[in-house]
Amino acid sequence: MHNNRVVILIIIIASSLLFIPFTGITHLFDWDEANFAEAAREMIATGDYLSVQINYLPFHEKPPLFIWMQALSMSIFGVNELAARFPNAICGILTLLVIYLTGTKTVDRRFGLIWVMCYAGSILPFFYFKSGIIDPWFNLFIFTGLYFYIRSITHQPHLHMLLSGLFIGLAVLTKGPVGFLIFFLTIMVHLIIQRFKGLPPFSSWLIFTATLIVTGCFWFVLQIAAGREQLMMDFIRYHLRLLRTGDAGHSGFPLYHPIVLYFGVFPSSLLALATLSRKTNTVFPAPGLRLWMIILLSVVLILFSIVKTKIVHYSSLCYFPITFLAAMFIWNYYKETRPISKRLSIMLIVTGTLIALAVFAVPLTARNSEILFRTGILRDSFAAENLKANIQWTGLEWLICLAFAGIIAYSAVSARNQKRHAFILLYAATICFTYLLMIIFVPRIEGITQRAAIEFYQKAGNEDRYLSTFGFKSYAFLFYSKKKPSPPHTADREWLLTGDIDKPAYFVTKITKKDVFLFRYSGITFLYDKNGYAFFVRYPVSQP
């Protein structure tokens, strides 16, 4: 027990060092990071913590739990990037603890530690704990709720079903009914495979249902009681629309999520594939949990491959089963002392090299954007202007990519030669690579893609001007201009463009929409353009 406490303390300290430092060094990215942070900022600005608002108008897309976390964080750290992302750093610490305790309880301590290594040492799982998006908490709640349901089948059904209902309810309160849908589909598939054997007793289902309703639905009930039935109807219609149609700018092809998971959850994704195809002589102590993880992976992957809207984090719940299967592979590797296959070794080397090349292509493209545009390789004029941003690359970024590819290759060869340190080195290299991406590459990418606009938003906020965008969707302009509570008509872009405004109104558009904007509206003064964005002002009639 004492040793277990020491391990838990080490995980807390190590994960804190991984997920908290440098979390606030980059501006929030439009849409999702700025979206939730702005809703939290408006809660603080209005003092209304029961309503989710954007631009001080009701916002029907998400329930409030994660936004409450951000609002609490902002009340401690101030309204800034660190505060917006800090809840996910805490989620990262808790996720690794949950993984360790689950792995230790179901298999052994070694497996728990290996699973922690696989999760923290994969690219996107690490990356998301340093972000300000909603999904890390949503995923943790679903996984924990599913785990307690699994426990309820054989141990203390009433207690574990109560806990399961609590966490699935929290998932619903975080992102909506899709949390329950994933949980329900996973259970139904498992029941069909098991021929409806192993159900918890009926009385425990009543406890689960009551807890789920109280936890997951209380905010929705409050909204209806406050006379906001239309908001709830808009919420339902929005989530149904996401299933049927691609959200603006977020459509994709059916294999979108498998490809994202293959590269994004490297190296665990390759080990998970090997686990599913590899025959082993070792009897895994938790075959039931293995089946559950495969079902969860399949349900999420199939569900969001069918859904028309394709966003990277929609399949992020798959990180749990993928890293579980990867941990299984490594656990068996140490038990059997058998080398990995030549095919897996080659796949690790090739995939790691492709990732390194893709990352290196960012500064290479930025430094040669003029050539790429003149030769027709780069045809998007907005992207070409983005790449003209005055961003200083060190010229040594290639060393990071080369070192990563080299260590991955060495680790793959070492695993082929049955070196016990091979997988520790593999995941350590990926952690270091991802950490350096966050510190060196991501701030520069942000500088290329949106910083010119962000700096203008901040300027407009300091000058107390109206501000809006044209031709592209944005939440960052609200967050960075720190818009104060205002009458509803000030959120109407048409009023800002044609109405009787009482102070200057700034507008931001992409250069690809510049001519359309000027043709459609009169009385607009062009200010300047920078890095793909064009900036305008409209003065009140009484002003020049």
VOTIVO-343629 format. One record per residue (C-alpha): x negated, y negated, z; residue in one letter. Coordinates in steps of 0.05 Angstrom, whole numbers, plus 32768, in hexadecimal, padded with zeros to 4 digits. Layout:
N
XYZa
...
//
This chain:
544
800080008000m
7FC77FD08012h
7FA57FDE7FCFn
7FE77FD17FABn
7FEC7F8C7FCCr
7FA57F7C7FB7v
7FB67F8F7F6Ev
7FF57F647F70i
7FCC7F297F8Bl
7F987F327F54i
7FCF7F347F1Fi
7FEE7EF47F3Bi
7FAB7ECF7F3Bi
7F957EE97EF7a
7FD77EDA7ED5s
7FD97E947EF5s
7F947E867ED7l
7FAC7E9F7E93l
7FF07E7D7E8Ff
7FEB7E3B7EB5i
7FAB7E177E9Fp
7FAF7DED7E5Ff
7FFA7DF97E5Bt
80097DAF7E52g
7FD27D9A7E21i
7FFD7D9D7DE3t
803D7D777DD1h
807D7DA07DD2l
808D7DBE7D8Ff
80CE7DB07D6Bd
81007DD17D6Dw
81057E017DA6d
80D37DE67DD8e
80EC7D9F7DD0a
81347DB67DD0n
81357DD67E15f
81077DA17E33a
81347D697E1Ae
81727D8B7E38a
814D7D8F7E7Ba
81367D467E76r
817E7D307E69e
81967D577EA6m
81657D2E7ED0i
81767CED7EADa
81C27CF57EB8t
81C17D1C7EF9g
81F37D4C7ED9d
81D57D927EE3y
82147DB87ECFl
82167D9E7E88s
81E47DAF7E51v
81DC7D717E25q
81B27D5C7DEAi
81B27D127DD7n
81E27D0B7E11y
82177D337DECl
82307D797E00p
82017DB07DE6f
82227DF37DDAh
81E87E1F7DC3e
81CA7E367E06k
81E07E417E4Ep
81B97E1B7E83p
818E7E4B7EADl
814B7E3F7E8Af
815B7DF57E84i
81677DF27ECFw
81227E117ED9m
81037DDC7EADq
81297DA47ED0a
810F7DBE7F13l
80C97DC07EF7s
80D07D797EDCm
80E67D617F20s
80A47D7B7F3Ci
80727D6C7F04f
80957D347EDFg
80B47D347E9Av
807B7D4F7E71n
80617D8C7E4Ae
80467DB07E87l
80897DAC7EABa
80AD7DC67E6Da
807F7E027E67r
80717E117EB0f
80AF7E3D7EBAp
80947E6D7E85n
80517E707EA8a
80767E877EE6i
809D7EB87EBBc
805A7ED47EA2g
80427EE17EE9i
80847F027EFBl
80867F2B7EBBt
80417F497EC7l
80557F597F0Fl
80957F7B7EF7v
806F7FA27EC3i
803B7FB87EF6y
806E7FCE7F2Al
80997FF17EF6t
805E80167ED8g
804380297F1Dt
808680427F36k
8098806B7EF8t
805280857EE5v
801780707F10d
7FEC80347F22r
7FBD803E7EE8r
7FF7803C7EB7f
80137FFD7ED9g
7FD07FD97ED1l
7FC87FF17E89i
800E7FD77E78w
7FFC7F937E96v
7FBD7F927E6Bm
7FE57FA47E2Dc
80197F6E7E38y
7FEA7F357E4Da
7FB87F497E18g
7FE77F467DDBs
7FEA7F067DB3i
80327EEF7DB4l
80447F097DFAp
800A7EE07E16f
801A7EA47DEAf
80637EA07DFFy
80527E987E49f
80307E577E37k
806C7E3D7E11s
80AC7E197E23g
80DE7E477E01i
81167E6D7E21i
81067EB57E0Ed
80D27ECC7E42p
81057EC57E7Bw
813D7EE27E50f
81127F1F7E40n
80FC7F287E89l
81447F277EA1f
815B7F5A7E6Di
81217F897E7Af
812A7F857EC6t
81757F907EC0g
816A7FCC7E93l
81357FE87EC3y
81657FE47EFFf
819B80067ED5y
816B803F7EC6i
815B80447F10r
81A580467F22s
81AE80877EFCi
818580AD7F30t
817B807F7F6Ch
81AA80537F96q
81DB80457F5Dp
8202800E7F82h
81C57FE57F93l
81A37FED7F50h
81E27FDF7F28m
81EC7FA07F51l
81A57F8B7F40l
81AF7F9E7EF7s
81EE7F747EF3g
81CA7F3A7F14l
81917F397EE1f
81BC7F457EA4i
81E87F0C7EBDg
81AA7EE07EC2l
81997EF37E7Aa
81DE7EDD7E64v
81D67E9C7E8Bl
81937E917E68t
81A57E9D7E1Fk
81EC7EB47E1Ag
82137EF57E0Dp
81DC7F137DE1v
81BA7F267E23g
81F47F557E35f
81FA7F6D7DEDl
81B27F867DEBi
81BB7FA87E2Ff
81FD7FC87E1Af
81E27FE27DD7l
81A57FFF7DF8t
81CF80257E2Bi
8200803D7DF6m
81C980597DCAv
81AA807C7E06h
81EE809A7E1Al
81FA80B47DD4i
81B580D47DD2i
81C080F37E17q
820881077E06r
822480D97E3Bf
820080FB7E74k
81E080D57EAEg
8212809C7EB7l
821180777EFAp
825280817F23p
828F80587F11f
828D80317F51s
824880177F41s
82617FFF7EFDw
82957FD57F22l
825D7FB67F4Ai
82347FAA7F0Bf
82707F897EE8t
82817F5C7F22a
82387F467F2At
82307F3A7EE0l
826F7F0F7EDDi
825E7EE67F1Av
82167EDB7F04t
821D7ED57EB9g
82607EB37EB3c
82657E817EECf
82497E477EC3w
82787E567E8Af
82B37E587EBBv
829D7E147ED6l
829C7DF77E90q
82E27E107E82i
82FA7DF67EC5a
82DD7DB27EB3a
83087DB17E74g
82D07DC37E44r
82F27DFD7E21e
82DE7DE17DDDq
82957DE37DF2l
829C7E2D7E03m
82BE7E3B7DC0m
82857E177D9Cd
82547E427DC5f
82767E827DAEi
827A7E6C7D66r
82317E587D66y
82197E9C7D7Dh
82467EC07D4Cl
822A7E947D14r
81E37EA77D26l
81F57EF07D1Bl
82167EE47CD8r
81ED7EAD7CB7t
81A57E947CB8g
819D7E567CE3d
81817E1B7CBEa
81397E2A7CAAg
81397E6D7CCEh
81507EA17C9Cs
81227EDA7C89g
811C7F1F7C6Af
812E7F617C8Ep
80E67F747C9Fl
80D87F307CBFy
80D77F497D07h
80AF7F8A7CFBp
80787F607CDAi
807A7F2C7D11v
80747F627D47l
803D7F877D22y
800F7F4B7D1Ff
802A7F237D5Ag
80257F5A7D8Ev
7FE07F707D77f
7FBE7F9C7D8Fp
7FF77FBD7DB5s
80237FC47D77s
7FF07FF37D56l
7FE8801D7D94l
803380217D9Ca
8039803B7D54l
8003806E7D63a
802980847DA2t
806780927D7Al
804180BC7D47s
800C80DD7D72r
801281237D8Fk
7FF781287DD6t
7FE881617E05n
7FF481367E42t
803981387E62v
804E80F07E6Cf
806C80E97EB2p
80A580BB7E9Ca
80C280D77E5Cp
810680B87E6Dg
80E980727E70l
80C580807E2Er
8108808F7E0Dl
812780517E2Aw
80EE80267E10m
80F480447DCAi
813F80377DCBi
81367FEF7DE2l
81027FE37DACl
813080007D77s
816E7FDA7D8Dv
814C7F967D8Fv
81277FA27D4El
81647FBA7D28i
81937F867D46l
81677F4B7D34f
81557F677CF1s
819F7F687CE1i
81AB7F227CFDv
81A37EEE7CC6k
817E7EBB7CF0t
81347ECE7CF3k
810A7EAE7D2Ai
80C97ECA7D45v
80E07ECE7D8Eh
81227EF17D7Fy
80FD7F347D81s
80D27F217DBDs
80F67F527DEBl
80D27F887DC2c
80927F737DE6y
80A67F9D7E22f
80AF7FE07DFDp
80757FD47DCEi
80447FC77E06t
806180017E2Df
805380307DF3l
800E80127DEBa
8001801F7E35a
801880667E2Bm
7FE4806F7DF4f
7FAB80547E1Fi
7FC2807C7E5Dw
7FC180BC7E33n
7F7D80A77E16y
7F5F80A67E5By
7F8280E67E70k
7F6D810E7E32e
7F2A80ED7E23t
7F3B80F67DDAr
7F2380C47DA5p
7F5480997D7Fi
7F6280AC7D38s
7F3880907CFFk
7F7780727CE1r
7F87804C7D21l
7F4080337D26s
7F4380197CDFi
7F877FF97CEBm
7F6D7FD47D28l
7F317FBA7D02i
7F597FA57CC4v
7F927F847CEBt
7F637F607D1Bg
7F3B7F467CDFt
7F7A7F2E7CBCl
7F917F087CFAi
7F4C7EE87D01a
7F4D7ED47CB7l
7F937EB77CBEa
7F7D7E8C7CF9v
7F3E7E767CD6f
7F677E627C9Aa
7F877E297CC2v
7F497DFD7CC9p
7F317E137C84l
7F727DFD7C64t
7F727DBC7C8Ba
7F2C7DA97C74r
7F3C7DBA7C2Bn
7F847DA27C25s
7F747D707BEDe
7F567DA77BC1i
7F8F7DD67BCFl
7FC37DA27BBDf
7F9F7D8B7B7Dr
7F977DD37B64t
7FE07DE27B71g
7FD37E177BA6i
7FF57DEB7BD9l
80357DCE7BBAr
805A7DB47BF7d
804B7D697BFAs
80627D657C42f
80317D9C7C57a
7FFB7D7B7C2Ea
80057D397C53e
80077D5E7C95n
7FC27D7A7C87l
7FA67D347C7Ek
7FAE7D277CC8a
7F6F7D0D7CE9n
7F617D4D7D10i
7F1A7D5C7D23q
7F067DA57D1Aw
7EC47DB97D39t
7EAE7DE37CFEg
7EA17E1C7D2El
7EE77E397D2Fe
7ECF7E717D01w
7EA37E8A7D3Al
7EE17E987D65i
7F017EBE7D2Cc
7EC17EE47D1Bl
7EB67EF77D64a
7EFD7F0F7D6Bf
7EFA7F3A7D2Ca
7EB67F557D40g
7ECB7F697D87i
7F0B7F897D6Di
7EE27FB27D3Ca
7EB07FC67D73y
7EEA7FD97DA1s
7F0B80037D6Ba
7ECA80287D5Dv
7EBE80317DA8s
7F03804F7DB1a
7EF4807D7D77r
7EB580927D9Dn
7EDB809C7DDFq
7EBD80617E03k
7EE580537E42r
7EDC80087E3Eh
7EF880047DF7a
7F3F7FEF7E06f
7F2B7FBF7E3Ei
7EFE7F9C7E0Dl
7F347F9D7DD7l
7F667F797E04y
7F337F4B7E24a
7F207F337DDEa
7F697F267DCCt
7F757EFF7E0Ci
7F387ED37E00c
7F4B7ECA7DB7f
7F937EB67DC8t
7F7B7E887E00y
7F4C7E647DD0l
7F847E5E7D9Dl
7FAD7E3A7DD1m
7F757E0B7DE4i
7F527DFE7DA1i
7F817E0F7D68f
7FC87E007D80v
7FBB7DB77D94p
7F9D7DAB7D4Fr
7FD67DCE7D2Ci
80067DA27D53e
7FDE7D667D3Eg
7FE67D7A7CF5i
802F7D8D7CF6t
80527D5A7D23q
80257D2B7D4Br
802F7CEF7D1Da
80797CF47D2Aa
80717D007D75i
80467CC27D7De
807A7C997D58f
80B17CB47D86y
80897CA07DC3q
807E7C5A7DA6k
80C87C527D99a
80D87C677DE0g
80A87C357DFDn
80C87BFE7DD4e
81107C107DE7d
81287C1A7D9Fr
815C7C487D82y
813C7C847D61l
81547CBB7D32s
813B7CEA7CFCt
81547CF57CB6f
814F7D357C8Cg
81337D627CC2f
814B7D7C7D05k
81267D657D43s
812D7D637D8Ey
80E77D477D9Ba
80FC7D007D89f
812B7D007DC4l
80F97D1E7DF5f
80BE7CF37DE2y
80E57CB27DDCs
81037CC07E20k
81477CAA7E09k
81717C8F7E42k
81BA7CA17E4Ep
81E17C7E7E17s
82287C797DFBp
82397CB27DCBp
82397C867D8Dh
81EE7C7A7D95t
81E37CC37D84a
82067CB97D41d
81D17CB07D0Br
82037C927CDAe
82137C5C7D0Dw
81C97C4E7D16l
81C17C487CCAl
82007C207CB9t
82217C087CF9g
821B7BC87D22d
81DE7BDB7D4Ai
81C77BAD7D83d
817C7BBD7D80k
814C7BD77D4Bp
81537C207D36a
81187C4A7D20y
811E7C847CF0f
80EE7CBD7CE0v
80F27CE97CA2t
80C47D167C7Ck
80A37CF87C3Fi
80C97D297C14t
810A7D067C2Ak
80EF7CBF7C28k
810C7CAB7BE4d
814F7CCA7BF3v
81537CA57C35f
81437C617C15l
81747C6E7BDCf
81AD7C817C0Ar
81A77C497C3Dy
819D7BFE7C35s
81807BCE7C68g
81497BFF7C7Bi
81017BE67C81t
80C97C167C71f
80917C137CA5l
805D7C467C91y
80527C907C85d
80217CBD7CA7k
80107D077CA2n
804F7D1A7C7Dg
80807CED7CA4y
809E7CAB7C8Ea
80B47C777CC1f
80EA7C427CB9f
810E7C0D7CE1v
81537BED7CDCr
815D7BAB7CFFy
819E7B907D1Ap
81C07B5E7CECv
81AD7B257D1As
81637B377D16q
81337B307CDAp
//
